[in-house]
């Protein structure tokens, strides 16, 4: 596992900001159109589901160390496999059928109204036992922070709201936030 360089952290955050700016602009434009036809617009969360692919492409464009991944991984950095996950509010959930095999995750937590990222963080070397158990009638598993070592989590940036505007606050690598 090779730690992220400062320019890689910046590139990941730039990619996330760019993708969320696009989705925010789109949502502002489509909301009145839906209202004009008497329809309810899709929730920001529905629109955000497609963001991970935008972010993957943007990371590869902004950061030469990353390339688009193969069939089973979103990105690749050297021999390391990476996934990009977008999750509302906080935490990380994955599909129950996902195989966890030491890949790294870039996780973007977001809020709605307006749609904006609230935290960007990395989960290093994910292990299956860090996630909730598989259940017969569930289709998702959540990362259980109590079972995840602090050294496996690196917060890259966190959004703070000051006077109705976003400000990106760089944070040092930290266990939790």
C-alpha positions as YAML, in Angstrom:
chain: A
units: angstrom
residues:
- id: 1
  name: UNK
  ca: [0.00, 0.00, 0.00]
- id: 2
  name: UNK
  ca: [1.51, 3.28, -1.14]
- id: 3
  name: UNK
  ca: [0.26, 6.35, 0.76]
- id: 4
  name: UNK
  ca: [-1.48, 9.04, -1.26]
- id: 5
  name: UNK
  ca: [0.73, 11.99, -2.15]
- id: 6
  name: UNK
  ca: [-0.56, 15.52, -1.48]
- id: 7
  name: UNK
  ca: [-1.18, 16.11, -5.20]
- id: 8
  name: UNK
  ca: [-3.17, 12.87, -5.41]
- id: 9
  name: UNK
  ca: [-5.35, 13.95, -2.47]
- id: 10
  name: UNK
  ca: [-5.91, 17.31, -4.19]
- id: 11
  name: UNK
  ca: [-6.78, 15.60, -7.49]
- id: 12
  name: UNK
  ca: [-9.32, 13.31, -5.82]
- id: 13
  name: UNK
  ca: [-10.96, 16.27, -4.09]
- id: 14
  name: UNK
  ca: [-10.96, 18.33, -7.31]
- id: 15
  name: UNK
  ca: [-12.64, 15.43, -9.13]
- id: 16
  name: UNK
  ca: [-15.34, 15.16, -6.46]
- id: 17
  name: UNK
  ca: [-16.00, 18.91, -6.41]
- id: 18
  name: UNK
  ca: [-16.28, 19.01, -10.19]
- id: 19
  name: UNK
  ca: [-18.73, 16.10, -10.35]
- id: 20
  name: UNK
  ca: [-20.89, 17.47, -7.54]
- id: 21
  name: UNK
  ca: [-20.93, 20.93, -9.10]
- id: 22
  name: UNK
  ca: [-22.27, 19.36, -12.30]
- id: 23
  name: UNK
  ca: [-24.98, 17.41, -10.47]
- id: 24
  name: UNK
  ca: [-25.97, 20.49, -8.46]
- id: 25
  name: UNK
  ca: [-26.31, 22.55, -11.64]
- id: 26
  name: UNK
  ca: [-28.33, 19.79, -13.29]
- id: 27
  name: UNK
  ca: [-30.68, 19.49, -10.31]
- id: 28
  name: UNK
  ca: [-31.32, 23.25, -10.26]
- id: 29
  name: UNK
  ca: [-32.14, 23.15, -13.99]
- id: 30
  name: UNK
  ca: [-34.43, 20.11, -14.01]
- id: 31
  name: UNK
  ca: [-36.46, 20.89, -10.88]
- id: 32
  name: UNK
  ca: [-38.54, 23.67, -12.50]
- id: 33
  name: UNK
  ca: [-39.09, 21.55, -15.61]
- id: 34
  name: UNK
  ca: [-40.53, 18.69, -13.56]
- id: 35
  name: UNK
  ca: [-42.70, 21.19, -11.63]
- id: 36
  name: UNK
  ca: [-43.97, 22.73, -14.88]
- id: 37
  name: UNK
  ca: [-45.28, 19.30, -15.91]
- id: 38
  name: UNK
  ca: [-46.72, 18.59, -12.47]
- id: 39
  name: UNK
  ca: [-44.17, 15.89, -11.73]
- id: 40
  name: UNK
  ca: [-41.96, 15.34, -8.73]
- id: 41
  name: UNK
  ca: [-38.29, 15.66, -9.66]
- id: 42
  name: UNK
  ca: [-36.01, 12.75, -8.85]
- id: 43
  name: UNK
  ca: [-34.35, 13.09, -5.48]
- id: 44
  name: UNK
  ca: [-30.79, 14.40, -5.40]
- id: 45
  name: UNK
  ca: [-29.79, 10.96, -4.11]
- id: 46
  name: UNK
  ca: [-31.06, 9.31, -7.29]
- id: 47
  name: UNK
  ca: [-28.96, 11.70, -9.35]
- id: 48
  name: UNK
  ca: [-25.93, 11.17, -7.11]
- id: 49
  name: UNK
  ca: [-25.92, 7.42, -7.76]
- id: 50
  name: UNK
  ca: [-24.44, 8.05, -11.19]
- id: 51
  name: UNK
  ca: [-21.71, 10.28, -9.82]
- id: 52
  name: UNK
  ca: [-19.24, 7.54, -8.96]
- id: 53
  name: UNK
  ca: [-18.48, 6.92, -12.64]
- id: 54
  name: UNK
  ca: [-18.02, 10.66, -13.23]
- id: 55
  name: UNK
  ca: [-15.66, 10.82, -10.26]
- id: 56
  name: UNK
  ca: [-13.68, 7.78, -11.45]
- id: 57
  name: UNK
  ca: [-13.10, 9.36, -14.85]
- id: 58
  name: UNK
  ca: [-12.23, 12.72, -13.28]
- id: 59
  name: UNK
  ca: [-9.73, 11.14, -10.85]
- id: 60
  name: UNK
  ca: [-7.99, 9.40, -13.76]
- id: 61
  name: UNK
  ca: [-7.92, 12.71, -15.67]
- id: 62
  name: UNK
  ca: [-6.61, 14.80, -12.75]
- id: 63
  name: UNK
  ca: [-4.14, 12.27, -11.35]
- id: 64
  name: UNK
  ca: [-1.72, 10.40, -13.64]
- id: 65
  name: UNK
  ca: [-1.07, 7.73, -10.98]
- id: 66
  name: UNK
  ca: [-4.66, 6.47, -11.40]
- id: 67
  name: UNK
  ca: [-6.09, 4.68, -14.41]
- id: 68
  name: UNK
  ca: [-9.60, 3.45, -15.09]
- id: 69
  name: UNK
  ca: [-9.84, -0.06, -13.64]
- id: 70
  name: UNK
  ca: [-10.72, -3.36, -15.27]
- id: 71
  name: UNK
  ca: [-13.99, -5.26, -15.14]
- id: 72
  name: UNK
  ca: [-14.09, -5.70, -11.35]
- id: 73
  name: UNK
  ca: [-12.54, -2.46, -10.07]
- id: 74
  name: UNK
  ca: [-13.31, 1.21, -10.68]
- id: 75
  name: UNK
  ca: [-9.71, 2.47, -10.63]
- id: 76
  name: UNK
  ca: [-6.19, 1.18, -10.50]
- id: 77
  name: UNK
  ca: [-3.10, 2.84, -9.01]
- id: 78
  name: UNK
  ca: [-0.07, 0.74, -9.81]
- id: 79
  name: UNK
  ca: [-1.12, -2.75, -8.72]
- id: 80
  name: UNK
  ca: [-3.62, -1.46, -6.18]
- id: 81
  name: UNK
  ca: [-7.32, -1.82, -6.90]
- id: 82
  name: UNK
  ca: [-9.63, 1.06, -5.95]
- id: 83
  name: UNK
  ca: [-13.39, 1.53, -5.71]
- id: 84
  name: UNK
  ca: [-15.33, 4.80, -5.60]
- id: 85
  name: UNK
  ca: [-18.46, 4.85, -3.44]
- id: 86
  name: UNK
  ca: [-21.00, 7.62, -2.97]
- id: 87
  name: UNK
  ca: [-23.04, 7.42, 0.25]
- id: 88
  name: UNK
  ca: [-25.60, 9.80, 1.66]
- id: 89
  name: UNK
  ca: [-24.85, 11.35, 5.07]
- id: 90
  name: UNK
  ca: [-22.01, 9.27, 6.53]
- id: 91
  name: UNK
  ca: [-20.37, 5.88, 6.48]
- id: 92
  name: UNK
  ca: [-20.04, 3.32, 3.73]
- id: 93
  name: UNK
  ca: [-22.47, 0.69, 2.49]
- id: 94
  name: UNK
  ca: [-21.70, -1.90, -0.13]
- id: 95
  name: UNK
  ca: [-23.72, -4.44, -2.06]
- id: 96
  name: UNK
  ca: [-24.18, -7.62, -0.05]
- id: 97
  name: UNK
  ca: [-22.76, -9.72, -2.88]
- id: 98
  name: UNK
  ca: [-19.57, -7.62, -3.10]
- id: 99
  name: UNK
  ca: [-16.34, -9.51, -2.52]
- id: 100
  name: UNK
  ca: [-13.97, -7.62, -0.23]
- id: 101
  name: UNK
  ca: [-10.38, -8.48, -1.03]
- id: 102
  name: UNK
  ca: [-8.06, -5.76, 0.22]
- id: 103
  name: UNK
  ca: [-9.03, -3.07, -2.27]
- id: 104
  name: UNK
  ca: [-9.00, 0.59, -1.30]
- id: 105
  name: UNK
  ca: [-12.10, 2.77, -1.34]
- id: 106
  name: UNK
  ca: [-12.54, 6.46, -2.03]
- id: 107
  name: UNK
  ca: [-15.78, 7.29, -0.20]
- id: 108
  name: UNK
  ca: [-17.75, 10.46, -0.73]
- id: 109
  name: UNK
  ca: [-20.47, 11.24, 1.79]
- id: 110
  name: UNK
  ca: [-22.96, 13.84, 0.64]
- id: 111
  name: UNK
  ca: [-25.89, 15.89, 1.86]
- id: 112
  name: UNK
  ca: [-28.92, 17.11, -0.03]
- id: 113
  name: UNK
  ca: [-30.51, 20.55, -0.20]
- id: 114
  name: UNK
  ca: [-28.24, 21.61, -1.89]
- id: 115
  name: UNK
  ca: [-26.50, 18.47, -3.11]
- id: 116
  name: UNK
  ca: [-22.92, 18.72, -1.88]
- id: 117
  name: UNK
  ca: [-20.16, 16.45, -0.65]
- id: 118
  name: UNK
  ca: [-19.67, 16.57, 3.11]
- id: 119
  name: UNK
  ca: [-16.66, 14.30, 3.49]
- id: 120
  name: UNK
  ca: [-14.12, 12.57, 1.26]
- id: 121
  name: UNK
  ca: [-12.16, 9.75, 2.82]
- id: 122
  name: UNK
  ca: [-10.16, 6.64, 1.99]
- id: 123
  name: UNK
  ca: [-10.62, 3.17, 3.43]
- id: 124
  name: UNK
  ca: [-7.29, 1.41, 3.01]
- id: 125
  name: UNK
  ca: [-7.09, -2.35, 2.42]
- id: 126
  name: UNK
  ca: [-10.73, -3.21, 3.11]
- id: 127
  name: UNK
  ca: [-11.42, -6.53, 4.82]
- id: 128
  name: UNK
  ca: [-14.67, -8.45, 4.85]
- id: 129
  name: UNK
  ca: [-14.81, -8.63, 8.64]
- id: 130
  name: UNK
  ca: [-14.99, -4.82, 8.84]
- id: 131
  name: UNK
  ca: [-18.49, -4.93, 7.33]
- id: 132
  name: UNK
  ca: [-21.78, -6.00, 8.87]
- id: 133
  name: UNK
  ca: [-22.69, -9.67, 8.39]
- id: 134
  name: UNK
  ca: [-24.56, -10.83, 5.32]
- id: 135
  name: UNK
  ca: [-28.30, -11.24, 5.96]
- id: 136
  name: UNK
  ca: [-30.86, -13.20, 4.00]
- id: 137
  name: UNK
  ca: [-33.30, -10.34, 3.40]
- id: 138
  name: UNK
  ca: [-30.86, -7.45, 2.97]
- id: 139
  name: UNK
  ca: [-29.01, -6.24, -0.08]
- id: 140
  name: UNK
  ca: [-26.43, -4.02, 1.62]
- id: 141
  name: UNK
  ca: [-23.73, -4.26, 4.24]
- id: 142
  name: UNK
  ca: [-22.34, -1.36, 6.26]
- id: 143
  name: UNK
  ca: [-18.81, -0.65, 7.38]
- id: 144
  name: UNK
  ca: [-18.67, -1.14, 11.13]
- id: 145
  name: UNK
  ca: [-16.29, 1.47, 12.44]
- id: 146
  name: UNK
  ca: [-15.78, -0.30, 15.76]
- id: 147
  name: UNK
  ca: [-14.18, -3.23, 13.90]
- id: 148
  name: UNK
  ca: [-12.10, -1.07, 11.55]
- id: 149
  name: UNK
  ca: [-8.63, -0.02, 12.71]
- id: 150
  name: UNK
  ca: [-8.08, 3.74, 12.76]
- id: 151
  name: UNK
  ca: [-5.02, 3.36, 10.55]
- id: 152
  name: UNK
  ca: [-7.29, 2.09, 7.75]
- id: 153
  name: UNK
  ca: [-9.17, 5.41, 7.49]
- id: 154
  name: UNK
  ca: [-7.76, 8.60, 6.03]
- id: 155
  name: UNK
  ca: [-9.97, 11.68, 5.82]
- id: 156
  name: UNK
  ca: [-8.93, 13.80, 2.86]
- id: 157
  name: UNK
  ca: [-11.33, 16.74, 3.13]
- id: 158
  name: UNK
  ca: [-14.45, 17.76, 4.98]
- id: 159
  name: UNK
  ca: [-16.91, 20.40, 3.91]
- id: 160
  name: UNK
  ca: [-17.92, 23.07, 6.39]
- id: 161
  name: UNK
  ca: [-20.71, 25.53, 5.90]
- id: 162
  name: UNK
  ca: [-19.86, 29.12, 6.75]
- id: 163
  name: UNK
  ca: [-22.20, 31.99, 5.91]
- id: 164
  name: UNK
  ca: [-24.17, 29.95, 3.38]
- id: 165
  name: UNK
  ca: [-21.18, 28.98, 1.29]
- id: 166
  name: UNK
  ca: [-19.10, 25.84, 1.06]
- id: 167
  name: UNK
  ca: [-15.54, 25.94, 2.28]
- id: 168
  name: UNK
  ca: [-13.23, 23.00, 1.80]
- id: 169
  name: UNK
  ca: [-11.22, 22.35, 4.91]
- id: 170
  name: UNK
  ca: [-8.09, 20.24, 4.46]
- id: 171
  name: UNK
  ca: [-7.60, 17.83, 7.32]
- id: 172
  name: UNK
  ca: [-4.60, 15.76, 8.32]
- id: 173
  name: UNK
  ca: [-4.90, 12.00, 8.18]
- id: 174
  name: UNK
  ca: [-7.02, 11.10, 11.17]
- id: 175
  name: UNK
  ca: [-8.58, 8.06, 12.75]
- id: 176
  name: UNK
  ca: [-12.17, 9.26, 12.78]
- id: 177
  name: UNK
  ca: [-14.05, 12.49, 12.36]
...
